[in-house]
């Protein structure tokens, strides 16, 4: 498994931007598919975005499409989530997740990932 540490969360006004980072340990980061999920109080963990091991394929949830972008830098063992035009409903704890590349990649479900970070809080005020 890979160890994941998120950073970049905070308090921002509606319409603002944040960039989350997820730093991974180990020398095999480039062989992992990566995802971002979020969880608001009283709600289930929700898919936000995912990126395959090479960075060549990305997936974005409908609720954030056009506002959020996922990217990765394999040389820095880091995946990013750029969040623009933030809304109060984006308020949640954001989690980074990883799974080794393979034949099957369930990118939009928590069960599709083996490793998780501790989460970073994002709060958007109206």
MITIZA-536843 format. One record per residue: x, y, z of N, C-alpha, C in turn. Coordinates in pm, whole numbers, plus 50000, padded with zeros to 5 digits. Example, Ala and Ser with C-alpha at 12.3 -4.5 7.8 and 13.67 -1.06 7.14 Angstrom:
<sites>
513194943150780512304955050780513204967050780
512854977550708513674989450714512905000350787
</sites>
This chain:
<sites>
500824988050000500005000050000500865012550000
500245023349960500935036249957500365045050067
501215053250127500775062650230500425075950165
499295081750205498795093950142498585104850246
498985117050212498805128550300498245140150220
497015144450255496385155650187496755168850254
496715179350177496925192950229496225202850137
496095215250185495535225750102494115229650134
493485222550226492125226150264492095239150343
490875244050367490745256350444489385262450428
489275274850473488025282450465488125292350350
487125292450263487125301450149485705306350126
485585318250070484275323450037483755317249908
482445317249896481835312349773482405319849653
482695312249548483305318049429484815317449428
485395314049541486845313349552487415300249502
488725298849520489435287149471490345281349579
490565268549568491555261449650492205250849564
493445247449598494105235949534494525226249642
493955214449634494335203749727495485195749667
496365191349756497475182749716497405169749795
497875159249733497965146249801499335140649769
500155139949871501515134749855501545119949893
502155112149807502215097649828503635093249858
503765083449945505075077749975505365066349879
506605062349872506975050949790507475054849653
508095045149587508705047749458507845043149341
506645038049371505805032549264504545040749242
504575053549278503385062049265502855061749123
503735061349026503305061748886502555049348842
502465039248927501705027248892500365026848964
499965037949024498705038649097497695047749026
496475043049021495365051648986494945059249111
494565071849095494285080449210492895086649201
492305088949317490985094949320490835104849434
489875113649418489455122949524487985120249554
487685119249683486325117949731486075128649835
484815130749868484495140149975483335134650057
483275139150181482215134850270481775146350357
480515150050343479905160450426479255153850547
479045161350654478435155550775477085149150745
476925136850790475655129950772475425124250633
476435125250546476285120250410477325109650379
477065101850276478005091650234479205097850161
480285090450158481455095050085481115095349935
481485106349872481045109149735482245110749642
482155104749525483215106049425483295120349374
484525125349356484735138749303485505138049171
486655131349172487485130949052488475119449062
488955115048946489935104148944490855105948824
492025099948834493005100848726493765087648719
494015083048598494685070248587496185071748613
496895060648613498285060248656499195069448574
498885071048446499745079048359499325093548354
498125096348401497595109848388496875112248257
496795101948174496205103648044494685102948041
494095097748148492635096548155492165102348287
491175111248279490595117148400489085115348399
488525115348519487095114248538486675125048638
485575131548611485105142248697483615140048725
483225141648850481815140448885481005151548821
479785148448787478905158248722478745170748808
478675168748939478415179949030479535190249033
480725186448989481865195748992482465198148855
481905192148754482445193548619482435208048575
483545212248516483675226148474484235235248582
484295230248705484825238148816486085231748877
486125218648881487255211448943488085204648834
489385203848859490295197048769491255188348850
491485176148803492445167348869493675166048781
494835165548844496075163648771497075156548862
498175152248804499195145448884500575148648831
501545147748920502945149448883503675137248938
503935127648854504535115148899505965117148948
506625127448900507985130248946507985135149091
506855141049132506735146149270505855137349357
505405126049303504535117049379503325124249436
502715132849357501635141249406500485141849305
499285141649359498075143849279497405156449333
496785163949243496195176849278494705176949244
493995185349318492605188349285492445203449287
492345209349170492115223749159490615226249164
490205234349260488775236949280488515251849261
487735254949160487385268849129485875270749146
485465283349155484045286749167483375278549276
483995278249390483495269849500482145274649549
481345264949591479995267349640479885262149784
478945267349861478765262149997478535247050000
477885241649899477625227249896478875219049868
479995225449840481265218349826481925216049962
481355221550066481905219850200481885205150240
483055199950278483195185750312484635183150353
484855171150404486215166150419486585159250288
487705163050231488155157450104489255147150129
489065135550067489985124350085490655120749952
491915117549962492665112249850492705097149863
492665089949751492675075349755493525069949640
494035057849660494915051849560494605037049542
494815032149422494715017849395495715014249285
496375002749295497334998849190496634997249056
497295000548949496694998948816496484984148789
495414981248716495094967448685494054966748575
493504955048554492534953148447491214960248476
490864961148603489594967148642489854979348731
489214990248700489385002548779487995008448802
487515006248923486225011948963486525025649021
486575035548936487125048548975486195056749062
484895054149057483935062849123483295056949248
483865046149300483355040049422484485038549523
484195041149653485245039149753485845025249752
485025015149720485545001449719486584999149612
486715008349519487705006849413489115011049453
489295015049578490575020249625491055012749748
492385011249760492975003549869493575012149979
493985024149944494675032850040493975046250044
493925051850165493235064650186494095073850271
493965086750245494575096650332493655099750449
494115108850534493365112350655492295122850628
492345129250514491355139250478491785153450512
491235162850438491465177050465490135184350453
489875193250549488575200050555488545211750457
487475212450382487205223850294485865229750337
485875242550370484665249350413484465261550324
483305262250261482975273350172481845281250236
482115293850263481115302350326480325310050221
479075312750252478205319750156478275334750176
</sites>
